[in-house]
Amino acid sequence: HIVFEAAATELAALQAKAGAVRVEDWTVMFVARGTDGPFVVDGTASAGNLGRIACRLTLRDEGRGNRIVASLVAIFRTEG
């Protein structure tokens, strides 16, 4: 979760461009067990209305053929 939290917050802050962001909703779906590593997080962020930013991320296990281990959807709200 710590890797997802750091990556999602960074993506949301980059999308916000100014001011702080805070998480409003957080959903993690575990797909498979990660066993080999290294583990890589990829994601995108997109701005919506009312100061919201949606982030979608995946955690992949490169040692197992880039198998998706988990996915995350987080909604942030800009503050400021």
mmCIF file as gemmi writes it, N, C-alpha and C atoms, coordinates in Angstrom:
data_model
loop_
_atom_site.group_PDB
_atom_site.id
_atom_site.type_symbol
_atom_site.label_atom_id
_atom_site.label_alt_id
_atom_site.label_comp_id
_atom_site.label_asym_id
_atom_site.label_entity_id
_atom_site.label_seq_id
_atom_site.pdbx_PDB_ins_code
_atom_site.Cartn_x
_atom_site.Cartn_y
_atom_site.Cartn_z
_atom_site.occupancy
_atom_site.B_iso_or_equiv
_atom_site.pdbx_formal_charge
_atom_site.auth_seq_id
_atom_site.auth_asym_id
_atom_site.pdbx_PDB_model_num
ATOM 1 N N . HIS Axp A 1 ? 0.81 -1.198 0 1 0 ? 1 A 1
ATOM 2 C CA . HIS Axp A 1 ? 0 0 0 1 0 ? 1 A 1
ATOM 3 C C . HIS Axp A 1 ? 0.851 1.26 0 1 0 ? 1 A 1
ATOM 4 N N . ILE Axp A 2 ? 1.992 1.218 0.621 1 0 ? 2 A 1
ATOM 5 C CA . ILE Axp A 2 ? 2.837 2.41 0.711 1 0 ? 2 A 1
ATOM 6 C C . ILE Axp A 2 ? 3.298 2.85 -0.669 1 0 ? 2 A 1
ATOM 7 N N . VAL Axp A 3 ? 3.647 1.908 -1.517 1 0 ? 3 A 1
ATOM 8 C CA . VAL Axp A 3 ? 4.079 2.248 -2.878 1 0 ? 3 A 1
ATOM 9 C C . VAL Axp A 3 ? 2.929 2.888 -3.638 1 0 ? 3 A 1
ATOM 10 N N . PHE Axp A 4 ? 1.727 2.318 -3.535 1 0 ? 4 A 1
ATOM 11 C CA . PHE Axp A 4 ? 0.556 2.885 -4.196 1 0 ? 4 A 1
ATOM 12 C C . PHE Axp A 4 ? 0.263 4.285 -3.666 1 0 ? 4 A 1
ATOM 13 N N . GLU Axp A 5 ? 0.325 4.454 -2.355 1 0 ? 5 A 1
ATOM 14 C CA . GLU Axp A 5 ? 0.029 5.764 -1.765 1 0 ? 5 A 1
ATOM 15 C C . GLU Axp A 5 ? 0.991 6.831 -2.277 1 0 ? 5 A 1
ATOM 16 N N . ALA Axp A 6 ? 2.268 6.517 -2.287 1 0 ? 6 A 1
ATOM 17 C CA . ALA Axp A 6 ? 3.265 7.487 -2.761 1 0 ? 6 A 1
ATOM 18 C C . ALA Axp A 6 ? 3.069 7.808 -4.238 1 0 ? 6 A 1
ATOM 19 N N . ALA Axp A 7 ? 2.871 6.791 -5.069 1 0 ? 7 A 1
ATOM 20 C CA . ALA Axp A 7 ? 2.714 7.004 -6.508 1 0 ? 7 A 1
ATOM 21 C C . ALA Axp A 7 ? 1.434 7.765 -6.824 1 0 ? 7 A 1
ATOM 22 N N . ALA Axp A 8 ? 0.324 7.403 -6.195 1 0 ? 8 A 1
ATOM 23 C CA . ALA Axp A 8 ? -0.951 8.071 -6.456 1 0 ? 8 A 1
ATOM 24 C C . ALA Axp A 8 ? -0.913 9.527 -6.007 1 0 ? 8 A 1
ATOM 25 N N . THR Axp A 9 ? -0.355 9.781 -4.849 1 0 ? 9 A 1
ATOM 26 C CA . THR Axp A 9 ? -0.267 11.153 -4.346 1 0 ? 9 A 1
ATOM 27 C C . THR Axp A 9 ? 0.622 12.004 -5.246 1 0 ? 9 A 1
ATOM 28 N N . GLU Axp A 10 ? 1.723 11.448 -5.715 1 0 ? 10 A 1
ATOM 29 C CA . GLU Axp A 10 ? 2.604 12.172 -6.624 1 0 ? 10 A 1
ATOM 30 C C . GLU Axp A 10 ? 1.894 12.487 -7.941 1 0 ? 10 A 1
ATOM 31 N N . LEU Axp A 11 ? 1.198 11.517 -8.512 1 0 ? 11 A 1
ATOM 32 C CA . LEU Axp A 11 ? 0.461 11.763 -9.758 1 0 ? 11 A 1
ATOM 33 C C . LEU Axp A 11 ? -0.608 12.833 -9.567 1 0 ? 11 A 1
ATOM 34 N N . ALA Axp A 12 ? -1.351 12.761 -8.468 1 0 ? 12 A 1
ATOM 35 C CA . ALA Axp A 12 ? -2.399 13.749 -8.204 1 0 ? 12 A 1
ATOM 36 C C . ALA Axp A 12 ? -1.805 15.141 -8.023 1 0 ? 12 A 1
ATOM 37 N N . ALA Axp A 13 ? -0.7 15.245 -7.306 1 0 ? 13 A 1
ATOM 38 C CA . ALA Axp A 13 ? -0.057 16.546 -7.097 1 0 ? 13 A 1
ATOM 39 C C . ALA Axp A 13 ? 0.456 17.128 -8.408 1 0 ? 13 A 1
ATOM 40 N N . LEU Axp A 14 ? 1.005 16.292 -9.271 1 0 ? 14 A 1
ATOM 41 C CA . LEU Axp A 14 ? 1.456 16.774 -10.58 1 0 ? 14 A 1
ATOM 42 C C . LEU Axp A 14 ? 0.284 17.259 -11.426 1 0 ? 14 A 1
ATOM 43 N N . GLN Axp A 15 ? -0.826 16.563 -11.347 1 0 ? 15 A 1
ATOM 44 C CA . GLN Axp A 15 ? -2.015 16.963 -12.109 1 0 ? 15 A 1
ATOM 45 C C . GLN Axp A 15 ? -2.6 18.258 -11.554 1 0 ? 15 A 1
ATOM 46 N N . ALA Axp A 16 ? -2.559 18.438 -10.237 1 0 ? 16 A 1
ATOM 47 C CA . ALA Axp A 16 ? -3.112 19.633 -9.59 1 0 ? 16 A 1
ATOM 48 C C . ALA Axp A 16 ? -2.285 20.869 -9.906 1 0 ? 16 A 1
ATOM 49 N N . LYS Axp A 17 ? -1.006 20.712 -10.094 1 0 ? 17 A 1
ATOM 50 C CA . LYS Axp A 17 ? -0.052 21.769 -10.452 1 0 ? 17 A 1
ATOM 51 C C . LYS Axp A 17 ? 0.176 22.807 -9.359 1 0 ? 17 A 1
ATOM 52 N N . ALA Axp A 18 ? -0.747 23.007 -8.479 1 0 ? 18 A 1
ATOM 53 C CA . ALA Axp A 18 ? -0.56 23.959 -7.383 1 0 ? 18 A 1
ATOM 54 C C . ALA Axp A 18 ? -1.479 23.564 -6.239 1 0 ? 18 A 1
ATOM 55 N N . GLY Axp A 19 ? -1.023 23.77 -5.038 1 0 ? 19 A 1
ATOM 56 C CA . GLY Axp A 19 ? -1.843 23.436 -3.89 1 0 ? 19 A 1
ATOM 57 C C . GLY Axp A 19 ? -1.71 21.976 -3.493 1 0 ? 19 A 1
ATOM 58 N N . ALA Axp A 20 ? -2.284 21.68 -2.369 1 0 ? 20 A 1
ATOM 59 C CA . ALA Axp A 20 ? -2.223 20.329 -1.821 1 0 ? 20 A 1
ATOM 60 C C . ALA Axp A 20 ? -3.386 19.492 -2.333 1 0 ? 20 A 1
ATOM 61 N N . VAL Axp A 21 ? -3.255 18.194 -2.185 1 0 ? 21 A 1
ATOM 62 C CA . VAL Axp A 21 ? -4.338 17.275 -2.529 1 0 ? 21 A 1
ATOM 63 C C . VAL Axp A 21 ? -4.602 16.368 -1.33 1 0 ? 21 A 1
ATOM 64 N N . ARG Axp A 22 ? -5.847 15.92 -1.225 1 0 ? 22 A 1
ATOM 65 C CA . ARG Axp A 22 ? -6.177 14.953 -0.177 1 0 ? 22 A 1
ATOM 66 C C . ARG Axp A 22 ? -7.037 13.86 -0.792 1 0 ? 22 A 1
ATOM 67 N N . VAL Axp A 23 ? -6.872 12.663 -0.31 1 0 ? 23 A 1
ATOM 68 C CA . VAL Axp A 23 ? -7.591 11.52 -0.863 1 0 ? 23 A 1
ATOM 69 C C . VAL Axp A 23 ? -9.034 11.522 -0.355 1 0 ? 23 A 1
ATOM 70 N N . GLU Axp A 24 ? -9.962 11.247 -1.269 1 0 ? 24 A 1
ATOM 71 C CA . GLU Axp A 24 ? -11.375 11.127 -0.915 1 0 ? 24 A 1
ATOM 72 C C . GLU Axp A 24 ? -11.858 9.679 -0.981 1 0 ? 24 A 1
ATOM 73 N N . ASP Axp A 25 ? -11.331 8.932 -1.912 1 0 ? 25 A 1
ATOM 74 C CA . ASP Axp A 25 ? -11.754 7.548 -2.078 1 0 ? 25 A 1
ATOM 75 C C . ASP Axp A 25 ? -10.555 6.722 -2.517 1 0 ? 25 A 1
ATOM 76 N N . TRP Axp A 26 ? -10.52 5.475 -2.077 1 0 ? 26 A 1
ATOM 77 C CA . TRP Axp A 26 ? -9.34 4.629 -2.303 1 0 ? 26 A 1
ATOM 78 C C . TRP Axp A 26 ? -9.812 3.189 -2.437 1 0 ? 26 A 1
ATOM 79 N N . THR Axp A 27 ? -9.567 2.571 -3.584 1 0 ? 27 A 1
ATOM 80 C CA . THR Axp A 27 ? -9.955 1.188 -3.797 1 0 ? 27 A 1
ATOM 81 C C . THR Axp A 27 ? -8.774 0.418 -4.375 1 0 ? 27 A 1
ATOM 82 N N . VAL Axp A 28 ? -8.369 -0.645 -3.694 1 0 ? 28 A 1
ATOM 83 C CA . VAL Axp A 28 ? -7.288 -1.503 -4.167 1 0 ? 28 A 1
ATOM 84 C C . VAL Axp A 28 ? -7.873 -2.886 -4.44 1 0 ? 28 A 1
ATOM 85 N N . MET Axp A 29 ? -7.536 -3.42 -5.607 1 0 ? 29 A 1
ATOM 86 C CA . MET Axp A 29 ? -7.967 -4.768 -5.964 1 0 ? 29 A 1
ATOM 87 C C . MET Axp A 29 ? -6.733 -5.638 -6.15 1 0 ? 29 A 1
ATOM 88 N N . PHE Axp A 30 ? -6.634 -6.691 -5.36 1 0 ? 30 A 1
ATOM 89 C CA . PHE Axp A 30 ? -5.514 -7.612 -5.466 1 0 ? 30 A 1
ATOM 90 C C . PHE Axp A 30 ? -5.879 -8.694 -6.472 1 0 ? 30 A 1
ATOM 91 N N . VAL Axp A 31 ? -5.009 -8.888 -7.462 1 0 ? 31 A 1
ATOM 92 C CA . VAL Axp A 31 ? -5.293 -9.789 -8.571 1 0 ? 31 A 1
ATOM 93 C C . VAL Axp A 31 ? -4.538 -11.105 -8.427 1 0 ? 31 A 1
ATOM 94 N N . ALA Axp A 32 ? -3.276 -11.029 -8.062 1 0 ? 32 A 1
ATOM 95 C CA . ALA Axp A 32 ? -2.436 -12.223 -7.951 1 0 ? 32 A 1
ATOM 96 C C . ALA Axp A 32 ? -1.356 -11.962 -6.908 1 0 ? 32 A 1
ATOM 97 N N . ARG Axp A 33 ? -0.739 -13.023 -6.461 1 0 ? 33 A 1
ATOM 98 C CA . ARG Axp A 33 ? 0.347 -12.895 -5.5 1 0 ? 33 A 1
ATOM 99 C C . ARG Axp A 33 ? 1.621 -12.452 -6.212 1 0 ? 33 A 1
ATOM 100 N N . GLY Axp A 34 ? 2.278 -11.442 -5.678 1 0 ? 34 A 1
ATOM 101 C CA . GLY Axp A 34 ? 3.582 -11.031 -6.191 1 0 ? 34 A 1
ATOM 102 C C . GLY Axp A 34 ? 4.656 -11.862 -5.523 1 0 ? 34 A 1
ATOM 103 N N . THR Axp A 35 ? 5.528 -12.481 -6.315 1 0 ? 35 A 1
ATOM 104 C CA . THR Axp A 35 ? 6.5 -13.387 -5.717 1 0 ? 35 A 1
ATOM 105 C C . THR Axp A 35 ? 7.939 -13.091 -6.091 1 0 ? 35 A 1
ATOM 106 N N . ASP Axp A 36 ? 8.202 -12.644 -7.305 1 0 ? 36 A 1
ATOM 107 C CA . ASP Axp A 36 ? 9.579 -12.574 -7.776 1 0 ? 36 A 1
ATOM 108 C C . ASP Axp A 36 ? 10.189 -11.174 -7.755 1 0 ? 36 A 1
ATOM 109 N N . GLY Axp A 37 ? 9.454 -10.175 -8.235 1 0 ? 37 A 1
ATOM 110 C CA . GLY Axp A 37 ? 9.996 -8.831 -8.329 1 0 ? 37 A 1
ATOM 111 C C . GLY Axp A 37 ? 11.031 -8.73 -9.424 1 0 ? 37 A 1
ATOM 112 N N . PRO Axp A 38 ? 11.513 -7.591 -9.71 1 0 ? 38 A 1
ATOM 113 C CA . PRO Axp A 38 ? 11.122 -6.332 -9.071 1 0 ? 38 A 1
ATOM 114 C C . PRO Axp A 38 ? 9.676 -5.959 -9.402 1 0 ? 38 A 1
ATOM 115 N N . PHE Axp A 39 ? 9.105 -5.137 -8.533 1 0 ? 39 A 1
ATOM 116 C CA . PHE Axp A 39 ? 7.722 -4.699 -8.682 1 0 ? 39 A 1
ATOM 117 C C . PHE Axp A 39 ? 7.715 -3.263 -9.192 1 0 ? 39 A 1
ATOM 118 N N . VAL Axp A 40 ? 6.846 -2.985 -10.143 1 0 ? 40 A 1
ATOM 119 C CA . VAL Axp A 40 ? 6.798 -1.678 -10.798 1 0 ? 40 A 1
ATOM 120 C C . VAL Axp A 40 ? 5.372 -1.146 -10.749 1 0 ? 40 A 1
ATOM 121 N N . VAL Axp A 41 ? 5.232 0.14 -10.452 1 0 ? 41 A 1
ATOM 122 C CA . VAL Axp A 41 ? 3.932 0.806 -10.454 1 0 ? 41 A 1
ATOM 123 C C . VAL Axp A 41 ? 3.858 1.712 -11.672 1 0 ? 41 A 1
ATOM 124 N N . ASP Axp A 42 ? 2.769 1.57 -12.44 1 0 ? 42 A 1
ATOM 125 C CA . ASP Axp A 42 ? 2.477 2.458 -13.562 1 0 ? 42 A 1
ATOM 126 C C . ASP Axp A 42 ? 1.129 3.096 -13.29 1 0 ? 42 A 1
ATOM 127 N N . GLY Axp A 43 ? 0.955 4.339 -13.735 1 0 ? 43 A 1
ATOM 128 C CA . GLY Axp A 43 ? -0.337 4.957 -13.504 1 0 ? 43 A 1
ATOM 129 C C . GLY Axp A 43 ? -0.58 6.195 -14.321 1 0 ? 43 A 1
ATOM 130 N N . THR Axp A 44 ? -1.829 6.627 -14.291 1 0 ? 44 A 1
ATOM 131 C CA . THR Axp A 44 ? -2.253 7.856 -14.951 1 0 ? 44 A 1
ATOM 132 C C . THR Axp A 44 ? -3.138 8.638 -13.998 1 0 ? 44 A 1
ATOM 133 N N . ALA Axp A 45 ? -3.204 9.937 -14.232 1 0 ? 45 A 1
ATOM 134 C CA . ALA Axp A 45 ? -4.085 10.81 -13.467 1 0 ? 45 A 1
ATOM 135 C C . ALA Axp A 45 ? -4.831 11.693 -14.449 1 0 ? 45 A 1
ATOM 136 N N . SER Axp A 46 ? -6.075 11.967 -14.133 1 0 ? 46 A 1
ATOM 137 C CA . SER Axp A 46 ? -6.859 12.869 -14.979 1 0 ? 46 A 1
ATOM 138 C C . SER Axp A 46 ? -7.73 13.743 -14.098 1 0 ? 46 A 1
ATOM 139 N N . ALA Axp A 47 ? -7.812 15.012 -14.5 1 0 ? 47 A 1
ATOM 140 C CA . ALA Axp A 47 ? -8.591 15.984 -13.743 1 0 ? 47 A 1
ATOM 141 C C . ALA Axp A 47 ? -10.058 15.881 -14.13 1 0 ? 47 A 1
ATOM 142 N N . GLY Axp A 48 ? -10.904 15.987 -13.129 1 0 ? 48 A 1
ATOM 143 C CA . GLY Axp A 48 ? -12.34 15.993 -13.352 1 0 ? 48 A 1
ATOM 144 C C . GLY Axp A 48 ? -12.924 17.324 -12.916 1 0 ? 48 A 1
ATOM 145 N N . ASN Axp A 49 ? -14.209 17.335 -12.643 1 0 ? 49 A 1
ATOM 146 C CA . ASN Axp A 49 ? -14.838 18.568 -12.199 1 0 ? 49 A 1
ATOM 147 C C . ASN Axp A 49 ? -14.802 18.676 -10.679 1 0 ? 49 A 1
ATOM 148 N N . LEU Axp A 50 ? -15.167 19.842 -10.186 1 0 ? 50 A 1
ATOM 149 C CA . LEU Axp A 50 ? -15.235 20.102 -8.745 1 0 ? 50 A 1
ATOM 150 C C . LEU Axp A 50 ? -13.908 19.885 -8.027 1 0 ? 50 A 1
ATOM 151 N N . GLY Axp A 51 ? -12.791 20.098 -8.732 1 0 ? 51 A 1
ATOM 152 C CA . GLY Axp A 51 ? -11.481 19.972 -8.106 1 0 ? 51 A 1
ATOM 153 C C . GLY Axp A 51 ? -11.045 18.557 -7.812 1 0 ? 51 A 1
ATOM 154 N N . ARG Axp A 52 ? -11.621 17.588 -8.5 1 0 ? 52 A 1
ATOM 155 C CA . ARG Axp A 52 ? -11.258 16.191 -8.264 1 0 ? 52 A 1
ATOM 156 C C . ARG Axp A 52 ? -10.258 15.693 -9.298 1 0 ? 52 A 1
ATOM 157 N N . ILE Axp A 53 ? -9.435 14.756 -8.862 1 0 ? 53 A 1
ATOM 158 C CA . ILE Axp A 53 ? -8.433 14.115 -9.72 1 0 ? 53 A 1
ATOM 159 C C . ILE Axp A 53 ? -8.543 12.613 -9.507 1 0 ? 53 A 1
ATOM 160 N N . ALA Axp A 54 ? -8.667 11.878 -10.609 1 0 ? 54 A 1
ATOM 161 C CA . ALA Axp A 54 ? -8.736 10.42 -10.546 1 0 ? 54 A 1
ATOM 162 C C . ALA Axp A 54 ? -7.383 9.836 -10.92 1 0 ? 54 A 1
ATOM 163 N N . CYS Axp A 55 ? -6.909 8.892 -10.146 1 0 ? 55 A 1
ATOM 164 C CA . CYS Axp A 55 ? -5.651 8.191 -10.428 1 0 ? 55 A 1
ATOM 165 C C . CYS Axp A 55 ? -5.943 6.704 -10.571 1 0 ? 55 A 1
ATOM 166 N N . ARG Axp A 56 ? -5.361 6.117 -11.611 1 0 ? 56 A 1
ATOM 167 C CA . ARG Axp A 56 ? -5.484 4.675 -11.838 1 0 ? 56 A 1
ATOM 168 C C . ARG Axp A 56 ? -4.076 4.101 -11.924 1 0 ? 56 A 1
ATOM 169 N N . LEU Axp A 57 ? -3.783 3.114 -11.107 1 0 ? 57 A 1
ATOM 170 C CA . LEU Axp A 57 ? -2.443 2.546 -11.064 1 0 ? 57 A 1
ATOM 171 C C . LEU Axp A 57 ? -2.495 1.028 -11.097 1 0 ? 57 A 1
ATOM 172 N N . THR Axp A 58 ? -1.418 0.431 -11.593 1 0 ? 58 A 1
ATOM 173 C CA . THR Axp A 58 ? -1.25 -1.016 -11.532 1 0 ? 58 A 1
ATOM 174 C C . THR Axp A 58 ? 0.115 -1.328 -10.938 1 0 ? 58 A 1
ATOM 175 N N . LEU Axp A 59 ? 0.172 -2.41 -10.198 1 0 ? 59 A 1
ATOM 176 C CA . LEU Axp A 59 ? 1.422 -2.929 -9.645 1 0 ? 59 A 1
ATOM 177 C C . LEU Axp A 59 ? 1.724 -4.223 -10.389 1 0 ? 59 A 1
ATOM 178 N N . ARG Axp A 60 ? 2.885 -4.276 -11.038 1 0 ? 60 A 1
ATOM 179 C CA . ARG Axp A 60 ? 3.27 -5.434 -11.844 1 0 ? 60 A 1
ATOM 180 C C . ARG Axp A 60 ? 4.49 -6.114 -11.267 1 0 ? 60 A 1
ATOM 181 N N . ASP Axp A 61 ? 4.54 -7.429 -11.426 1 0 ? 61 A 1
ATOM 182 C CA . ASP Axp A 61 ? 5.677 -8.246 -11.013 1 0 ? 61 A 1
ATOM 183 C C . ASP Axp A 61 ? 6.495 -8.541 -12.27 1 0 ? 61 A 1
ATOM 184 N N . GLU Axp A 62 ? 7.579 -7.792 -12.475 1 0 ? 62 A 1
ATOM 185 C CA . GLU Axp A 62 ? 8.4 -7.96 -13.675 1 0 ? 62 A 1
ATOM 186 C C . GLU Axp A 62 ? 9.045 -9.343 -13.743 1 0 ? 62 A 1
ATOM 187 N N . GLY Axp A 63 ? 9.33 -9.934 -12.61 1 0 ? 63 A 1
ATOM 188 C CA . GLY Axp A 63 ? 9.957 -11.246 -12.58 1 0 ? 63 A 1
ATOM 189 C C . GLY Axp A 63 ? 9.034 -12.375 -12.995 1 0 ? 63 A 1
ATOM 190 N N . ARG Axp A 64 ? 7.767 -12.078 -13.112 1 0 ? 64 A 1
ATOM 191 C CA . ARG Axp A 64 ? 6.783 -13.084 -13.551 1 0 ? 64 A 1
ATOM 192 C C . ARG Axp A 64 ? 6.108 -12.626 -14.841 1 0 ? 64 A 1
ATOM 193 N N . GLY Axp A 65 ? 6.911 -12.074 -15.756 1 0 ? 65 A 1
ATOM 194 C CA . GLY Axp A 65 ? 6.392 -11.678 -17.062 1 0 ? 65 A 1
ATOM 195 C C . GLY Axp A 65 ? 5.482 -10.47 -17.021 1 0 ? 65 A 1
ATOM 196 N N . ASN Axp A 66 ? 5.766 -9.517 -16.154 1 0 ? 66 A 1
ATOM 197 C CA . ASN Axp A 66 ? 4.963 -8.299 -15.997 1 0 ? 66 A 1
ATOM 198 C C . ASN Axp A 66 ? 3.53 -8.587 -15.568 1 0 ? 66 A 1
ATOM 199 N N . ARG Axp A 67 ? 3.342 -9.635 -14.838 1 0 ? 67 A 1
ATOM 200 C CA . ARG Axp A 67 ? 2.014 -10.004 -14.361 1 0 ? 67 A 1
ATOM 201 C C . ARG Axp A 67 ? 1.467 -8.927 -13.433 1 0 ? 67 A 1
ATOM 202 N N . ILE Axp A 68 ? 0.206 -8.535 -13.646 1 0 ? 68 A 1
ATOM 203 C CA . ILE Axp A 68 ? -0.428 -7.555 -12.768 1 0 ? 68 A 1
ATOM 204 C C . ILE Axp A 68 ? -0.726 -8.22 -11.432 1 0 ? 68 A 1
ATOM 205 N N . VAL Axp A 69 ? -0.284 -7.566 -10.369 1 0 ? 69 A 1
ATOM 206 C CA . VAL Axp A 69 ? -0.457 -8.069 -9.011 1 0 ? 69 A 1
ATOM 207 C C . VAL Axp A 69 ? -1.633 -7.369 -8.328 1 0 ? 69 A 1
ATOM 208 N N . ALA Axp A 70 ? -1.769 -6.059 -8.563 1 0 ? 70 A 1
ATOM 209 C CA . ALA Axp A 70 ? -2.84 -5.29 -7.933 1 0 ? 70 A 1
ATOM 210 C C . ALA Axp A 70 ? -3.129 -4.062 -8.774 1 0 ? 70 A 1
ATOM 211 N N . SER Axp A 71 ? -4.332 -3.525 -8.584 1 0 ? 71 A 1
ATOM 212 C CA . SER Axp A 71 ? -4.687 -2.271 -9.248 1 0 ? 71 A 1
ATOM 213 C C . SER Axp A 71 ? -5.335 -1.35 -8.229 1 0 ? 71 A 1
ATOM 214 N N . LEU Axp A 72 ? -5.272 -0.065 -8.503 1 0 ? 72 A 1
ATOM 215 C CA . LEU Axp A 72 ? -5.758 0.95 -7.58 1 0 ? 72 A 1
ATOM 216 C C . LEU Axp A 72 ? -6.511 2.014 -8.348 1 0 ? 72 A 1
ATOM 217 N N . VAL Axp A 73 ? -7.602 2.476 -7.763 1 0 ? 73 A 1
ATOM 218 C CA . VAL Axp A 73 ? -8.282 3.682 -8.229 1 0 ? 73 A 1
ATOM 219 C C . VAL Axp A 73 ? -8.388 4.587 -7.01 1 0 ? 73 A 1
ATOM 220 N N . ALA Axp A 74 ? -7.899 5.809 -7.141 1 0 ? 74 A 1
ATOM 221 C CA . ALA Axp A 74 ? -7.952 6.768 -6.034 1 0 ? 74 A 1
ATOM 222 C C . ALA Axp A 74 ? -8.514 8.081 -6.551 1 0 ? 74 A 1
ATOM 223 N N . ILE Axp A 75 ? -9.374 8.699 -5.766 1 0 ? 75 A 1
ATOM 224 C CA . ILE Axp A 75 ? -9.927 10.002 -6.103 1 0 ? 75 A 1
ATOM 225 C C . ILE Axp A 75 ? -9.385 11.002 -5.081 1 0 ? 75 A 1
ATOM 226 N N . PHE Axp A 76 ? -8.801 12.061 -5.594 1 0 ? 76 A 1
ATOM 227 C CA . PHE Axp A 76 ? -8.243 13.121 -4.76 1 0 ? 76 A 1
ATOM 228 C C . PHE Axp A 76 ? -9.045 14.4 -4.995 1 0 ? 76 A 1
ATOM 229 N N . ARG Axp A 77 ? -9.009 15.302 -4.029 1 0 ? 77 A 1
ATOM 230 C CA . ARG Axp A 77 ? -9.581 16.632 -4.178 1 0 ? 77 A 1
ATOM 231 C C . ARG Axp A 77 ? -8.478 17.644 -3.926 1 0 ? 77 A 1
ATOM 232 N N . THR Axp A 78 ? -8.446 18.665 -4.767 1 0 ? 78 A 1
ATOM 233 C CA . THR Axp A 78 ? -7.439 19.712 -4.601 1 0 ? 78 A 1
ATOM 234 C C . THR Axp A 78 ? -7.831 20.627 -3.444 1 0 ? 78 A 1
ATOM 235 N N . GLU Axp A 79 ? -6.836 21.112 -2.755 1 0 ? 79 A 1
ATOM 236 C CA . GLU Axp A 79 ? -7.036 22.045 -1.638 1 0 ? 79 A 1
ATOM 237 C C . GLU Axp A 79 ? -6.19 23.272 -1.898 1 0 ? 79 A 1
ATOM 238 N N . GLY Axp A 80 ? -6.821 24.32 -2.307 1 0 ? 80 A 1
ATOM 239 C CA . GLY Axp A 80 ? -6.044 25.542 -2.509 1 0 ? 80 A 1
ATOM 240 C C . GLY Axp A 80 ? -6.076 26.112 -3.85 1 0 ? 80 A 1
